[in-house]
Amino acid sequence: MRIVRSFNFLLVLVLVVIAAAYWIHYAPELPERIPTHFDEFAQADAWSSPHDFARVFWEIILGFSGLFVAISLFLQIAPAGFIHLPNRDWWLAEERQKKTREEIADSLLGFCAVTLIFFLAVFHLSVRSAIDGSERLGGEFNWVLGAYLAFVALWTGRLIWRYSRPPHPESRER
């Protein structure tokens, strides 16, 4: 399948490897309690052990990336009835179906990659606050969250714009 050779698929794999390298580097430095939840003032208000933190870290990194890779692969073989798009008959017509499926799957993998970067940034802020003893997220969290939410809005808007507008009349004849 072409999707496993896409840039976004490779990026997801690289990010999982980066997560592993990150964990190998920081795990020995972790204190006995790691902040895992922060209040509205970015001050820690819940903690976990390094073991529990590692479990959640890997559940999120591997679970999220595995889910999105599986969905992207499933989109390549799923019956057309499983794919809900505006103008579905046009987008999933025989001559366009493969390209449409690949575009959507690749877009999902791009979303996955950016979300993994967001997760890694948030985990890093939590680990940093544990190691430096501040038990505060720091102002960077607002920037990270704002950038991620902006990406989600743009990504969603792009998908809506791409697939909800009726195809141009001349392109229907092709």
Secondary structure, DSSP 8 states (H G I E B T S, - for coil): -GGGGSHHHHHHHHHHHHHHHHHHHHGGG--S-EEEEE-TTSBEEEEE-HHHHHHHHHHHHHHHHHHHHHHHHHHHHS-GGG---TTHHHHTSHHHHHHHHHHHHHHHHHHHHHHHHHHHHHHHHHHHHHHSS--B--THHHHHHHHHHHHHHHHHHHHHHHHHS---HHHHH-
